[in-house]
Amino acid sequence: MLQKYLTLFFIIVTLNTQGQINCQYVNTNNLRIQKAVDFYKEYLTEFDENKTPNYSEYWNKKDCERYKVPDPIAYSISSDYSKYNFGTQKTIFYAKEYQDYVHLKTLFADVDSSKNITVYAITNHYIKFYENSKEMYFISPIEVNKELYTTTQNGYITYHHPKYVKFNKQRSDSLILQIREFEKKWEFKPIKFDYFFTKTQDELGVLRGLDYFIGMEQPTPSGMTFPKDKVIYCNGYDEGYLHEVLHLYLNPHYELSPVNHGLIYYLGGSLGFSFDELINKMKKYPETNLNDFETIKTKDITLNIYNIVIGVICKIIDEKEGVKGLKRLLKYKELNTLFKTEFNLDKKDWGSFIKRNLKKYQTKK
């Protein structure tokens, strides 16, 4: 997941930086807009210090019954840190009244000491007044833009996609076969879930109410999974993004495991690449000291060395013991114990061991 790859950087930059909400829209004398803005500003403060709001006070009953997090923008950059806490400068720069709702656009940004601006997101929120009432609630961007999308059901998967995209049932059937095989091996029960997909990041942004979010210009396929709501958002991989589906099954049980994401790399690839392709990408770094692979970063966003190395460890154990061994790996709480127990290796010996096995699995291409 591209967003997960960027999460650590964002949290370091923005943690505990709530900032003031500024208003720069034209219609300052419109009473309905003023009320909608006050409602929206109150909602944003509910996320201060990474708290979780009572969504039922801001979203309609139908959305809250369907999703634990009915707001598709709230965790659109990072799945575990609210987008509303990104940036110290929050500016509502557009406010327009329609018959059914008020539309607000907000810029989330930071300004450094040299007055350089870092833009994190430009969002769209739609606020509707209850009929014959002063009470308000948010309308989902998915509902506002519903004429752009259609729904296709295949098995337990409810796909949501742009109308111009012709649904590829063969590709979906292939994904379902992979899911059924995984469920059988791992003894998981089937999960019914919603799968939102688009061709591009821009289209996915519109679906979720975003004109822009940092990283959306990246051309690689990416996605985010919300296991509690049983929802996947992805772009660039159409009906068959196995990586994100595996998060639905594994995260509720093993999300805190240092092995979990690497295992998903091994089983489902990442960002449009198969795991074999990712292993071969490591040929670019033959001199890298992999004793400290946990902290090595590259400029290639598709090359997460940590997850590739853990994926190789999973591959070694899988070939020897199958799913039983992989389940054991997921129980380790830290890597020192894993390497010592499974391979009798101290940290100084990790790099040579990893390189030998990378070379073993890499192809000549």
Stockholm file with secondary structure:
# STOCKHOLM 1.0

chainA/1-365         MLQKYLTLFFIIVTLNTQGQINCQYVNTNNLRIQKAVDFYKEYLTEFDENKTPNYSEYWNKKDCERYKVPDPIAYSISSDYSKYNFGTQKTIFYAKEYQDYVHLKTLFADVDSSKNITVYAITNHYIKFYENSKEMYFISPIEVNKELYTTTQNGYITYHHPKYVKFNKQRSDSLILQIREFEKKWEFKPIKFDYFFTKTQDELGVLRGLDYFIGMEQPTPSGMTFPKDKVIYCNGYDEGYLHEVLHLYLNPHYELSPVNHGLIYYLGGSLGFSFDELINKMKKYPETNLNDFETIKTKDITLNIYNIVIGVICKIIDEKEGVKGLKRLLKYKELNTLFKTEFNLDKKDWGSFIKRNLKKYQTKK
#=GR chainA/1-365 SS CHHHHHHHHHHHHHTTCCCEEEECCSCTTCHHHHHHHHHHHHHHHTTGGGCCCCGGGTBCHHHHHHCSSCCSSTTSSBTTBCGGGSCSEEEEEEEEECSSCEEEEEEEEEECTTCCEEEEEEEEEEEEECTTSSCEEEECHHHHTGGGEEEEEETTEEEEEETTSCCCHHHHHHHHHHHHHHHHHHTCCCCCEEEEEESSHHHHHHHHTEEEETTTTCCSCEEEEETTTTEEEEESSTTCCHHHHHHHHHHHHHTTCTTHHHHHHHHHCBTTBCHHHHHHHGGGCTTCCGGGGGGCCCSCTTCCHHHHHHHHHHHHHHHHHTHHHHHHHHTCSSHHHHHHHHHCCCGGGHHHHHHHHHHHHCCCC
#=GC SS_cons         CHHHHHHHHHHHHHTTCCCEEEECCSCTTCHHHHHHHHHHHHHHHTTGGGCCCCGGGTBCHHHHHHCSSCCSSTTSSBTTBCGGGSCSEEEEEEEEECSSCEEEEEEEEEECTTCCEEEEEEEEEEEEECTTSSCEEEECHHHHTGGGEEEEEETTEEEEEETTSCCCHHHHHHHHHHHHHHHHHHTCCCCCEEEEEESSHHHHHHHHTEEEETTTTCCSCEEEEETTTTEEEEESSTTCCHHHHHHHHHHHHHTTCTTHHHHHHHHHCBTTBCHHHHHHHGGGCTTCCGGGGGGCCCSCTTCCHHHHHHHHHHHHHHHHHTHHHHHHHHTCSSHHHHHHHHHCCCGGGHHHHHHHHHHHHCCCC
//
